Amino acid sequence: KKYDDRVDSVSMDNKATNSTQLEISGSIKDDSNLIEEKTLSFEPSAEFKKLELTGEEIKNVFDHYPFTPKIPVKIKADGEKKIPRNAEFGMSGYVQIKLSGQVEIWNKNEKEEN
């Protein structure tokens, strides 16, 4: 919470692997409405797709504890669906935090206090 005013945005970049032949969709949301509902893409892609939280949403998360987001996933299936034996489904990604201003994380000139 000490540095929440320095966080401009947080982005979660992700890409999916999906050879199941199922149409899968989802979102990320929370019951407290600290963040706007964000759509997750489960479409197979070689490129990362960005899901971004704004500085205001991050401040809301820092100011309210606990933050318990939910990720409901829907599988659309009409009639009968067969999944190949070697099918894969997965998601990989990373988180990027964009800051503004300066944050001192260490200062060799400060005296150690015991």
C-alpha positions as CSV (number, residue, x, y, z in Angstrom):
1,K,0.0,0.0,0.0
2,K,3.0,2.3,0.5
3,Y,3.6,2.7,-3.2
4,D,0.1,2.3,-4.7
5,D,0.1,5.9,-6.0
6,R,3.1,5.1,-8.1
7,V,1.4,2.2,-10.0
8,D,0.1,3.4,-13.4
9,S,-1.1,0.0,-14.6
10,V,-0.8,-3.7,-14.4
11,S,-1.1,-5.9,-17.4
12,M,-1.4,-9.6,-17.7
13,D,-0.2,-10.8,-21.0
14,N,-1.4,-14.3,-21.9
15,K,-1.7,-16.7,-24.8
16,A,-3.7,-19.9,-25.0
17,T,-3.2,-23.4,-26.4
18,N,-6.4,-25.1,-27.4
19,S,-6.7,-28.0,-29.7
20,T,-9.8,-29.4,-28.0
21,Q,-12.1,-28.2,-30.7
22,L,-14.3,-26.6,-27.9
23,E,-15.3,-23.0,-27.9
24,I,-14.0,-21.7,-24.5
25,S,-14.6,-18.2,-23.1
26,G,-14.0,-16.5,-19.8
27,S,-13.6,-13.4,-17.8
28,I,-12.0,-12.0,-14.6
29,K,-14.2,-10.1,-12.2
30,D,-14.7,-9.6,-8.5
31,D,-17.8,-9.4,-6.4
32,S,-16.8,-6.1,-4.8
33,N,-16.5,-4.3,-8.2
34,L,-13.0,-3.2,-7.5
35,I,-12.1,-3.8,-11.1
36,E,-14.2,-3.7,-14.3
37,E,-14.9,-7.2,-15.7
38,K,-12.3,-8.2,-18.2
39,T,-12.7,-10.7,-21.0
40,L,-10.1,-13.5,-21.2
41,S,-9.3,-14.9,-24.6
42,F,-8.9,-18.7,-24.9
43,E,-8.5,-18.5,-28.7
44,P,-5.2,-20.2,-29.7
45,S,-2.6,-17.6,-30.6
46,A,1.1,-17.3,-31.2
47,E,0.9,-13.7,-29.9
48,F,0.3,-12.6,-26.3
49,K,-3.0,-10.8,-25.6
50,K,-3.0,-8.0,-23.1
51,L,-5.5,-7.7,-20.2
52,E,-4.8,-4.4,-18.4
53,L,-5.8,-3.1,-15.0
54,T,-5.7,0.7,-14.7
55,G,-4.0,2.7,-11.9
56,E,-7.4,3.4,-10.3
57,E,-8.3,-0.3,-10.3
58,I,-5.0,-1.2,-8.7
59,K,-5.5,1.5,-6.1
60,N,-9.0,0.0,-5.4
61,V,-7.4,-3.4,-4.9
62,F,-4.7,-2.0,-2.6
63,D,-7.3,-0.2,-0.5
64,H,-9.7,-3.2,0.0
65,Y,-8.6,-6.4,1.5
66,P,-9.2,-9.2,0.6
67,F,-9.3,-9.0,-3.2
68,T,-10.7,-12.3,-4.4
69,P,-11.2,-12.2,-8.2
70,K,-13.2,-14.9,-9.9
71,I,-12.5,-16.4,-13.3
72,P,-15.6,-18.1,-14.6
73,V,-15.0,-20.2,-17.7
74,K,-17.7,-21.2,-20.2
75,I,-17.5,-24.1,-22.7
76,K,-20.0,-23.8,-25.5
77,A,-21.1,-27.1,-26.8
78,D,-24.2,-27.9,-28.9
79,G,-25.0,-31.5,-29.4
80,E,-22.2,-34.0,-29.2
81,K,-18.5,-33.0,-29.1
82,K,-15.5,-35.3,-29.4
83,I,-12.2,-34.3,-28.1
84,P,-9.1,-35.8,-29.8
85,R,-7.1,-38.0,-27.5
86,N,-3.9,-35.8,-27.9
87,A,-5.8,-32.5,-27.4
88,E,-4.2,-29.8,-25.3
89,F,-5.7,-26.8,-23.4
90,G,-3.6,-24.4,-21.5
91,M,-2.6,-20.8,-20.9
92,S,0.7,-19.1,-20.3
93,G,1.5,-15.6,-19.5
94,Y,3.3,-13.0,-17.5
95,V,2.5,-9.9,-15.4
96,Q,3.9,-6.4,-16.2
97,I,3.7,-3.5,-13.7
98,K,4.2,0.0,-15.0
99,L,5.3,2.6,-12.3
100,S,5.7,6.3,-12.3
101,G,8.0,8.3,-10.1
102,Q,10.9,6.9,-8.1
103,V,10.9,4.2,-5.4
104,E,14.0,3.9,-3.3
105,I,14.5,0.2,-2.6
106,W,18.0,0.5,-1.1
107,N,20.3,3.3,0.0
108,K,23.9,2.3,0.8
109,N,24.3,5.6,2.7
110,E,21.6,4.9,5.3
111,K,22.8,3.6,8.6
112,E,21.6,0.1,9.6
113,E,19.4,0.1,12.6
114,N,19.5,-2.9,14.9
